[in-house]
């Protein structure tokens, strides 16, 4: 994959991680922390199950051991995971089910992105994306969180994280 594309995707994964944290906080305020910590991984599993099904359909099988080596077992895992997620978010706004999606995508993409960027640059880019997203979510009070206005010092902090990203890239 092209370096610039890998770096951009990694920054976006950082943004998505902030989305996940903000949405998990919203679920926690409505249902409680333990419940939110269950819903979020169910969303991740739902995405991973779909990606695993994609592999099984595309290649006819996965390289996982029995029973996940067959497309039928993977299809059952997809159905069970999505049913569990649907049951867990009943009564909440439907988009709350997406809280773990970014982690599922991150788990699927991270091995490739680390291979393209290296571990230090990968984490620098996700940190920058996460800080950028947090600044925006704080400013807007996303998902019912307390509003914290963007300030010169907060933008300066983000800029320093960006400088760190550039320094890690230059090293």
DABELVEN-V246151 format. One record per backbone hydrogen bond with DSSP energy under -0.5 kcal/mol. NH is the residue of the N-H (numbers start at 1). CO is the residue of the C=O. If there is no record, write none. Layout:
NH_CO ; NH_CO
This chain:
6_2 ; 7_3 ; 8_4 ; 9_5 ; 10_6 ; 11_7 ; 12_8 ; 13_9 ; 14_10 ; 15_11 ; 16_12 ; 17_13 ; 18_14 ; 19_15 ; 20_16 ; 21_17 ; 22_18 ; 23_19 ; 24_20 ; 25_21 ; 26_22 ; 27_23 ; 28_24 ; 29_25 ; 30_26 ; 31_27 ; 32_27 ; 32_28 ; 36_32 ; 37_33 ; 38_34 ; 38_35 ; 39_35 ; 40_36 ; 42_38 ; 43_39 ; 44_40 ; 45_41 ; 46_42 ; 47_43 ; 48_44 ; 49_45 ; 50_46 ; 51_47 ; 52_48 ; 53_49 ; 54_50 ; 55_51 ; 56_52 ; 57_53 ; 58_54 ; 59_55 ; 60_56 ; 62_69 ; 68_65 ; 70_67 ; 74_70 ; 75_71 ; 76_72 ; 77_73 ; 78_74 ; 79_75 ; 80_76 ; 81_77 ; 82_78 ; 83_79 ; 84_80 ; 85_81 ; 86_82 ; 87_83 ; 88_84 ; 89_85 ; 90_86 ; 90_87 ; 92_89 ; 96_93 ; 97_94 ; 98_95 ; 99_96 ; 100_97 ; 101_98 ; 102_98 ; 104_100 ; 105_101 ; 106_102 ; 107_103 ; 108_104 ; 109_105 ; 110_106 ; 111_107 ; 112_109 ; 113_109 ; 114_110 ; 115_111 ; 116_112 ; 117_113 ; 118_114 ; 122_118 ; 123_119 ; 124_120 ; 125_121 ; 126_122 ; 127_123 ; 128_124 ; 129_125 ; 130_126 ; 131_127 ; 132_128 ; 133_129 ; 134_130 ; 135_131 ; 136_132 ; 137_133 ; 138_134 ; 139_135 ; 140_136 ; 141_137 ; 142_137 ; 144_141 ; 145_142 ; 148_138 ; 155_151 ; 156_152 ; 157_153 ; 158_154 ; 159_155 ; 160_156 ; 161_157 ; 162_158 ; 163_159 ; 164_160 ; 165_161 ; 166_162 ; 167_163 ; 168_164 ; 169_165 ; 170_166 ; 171_167
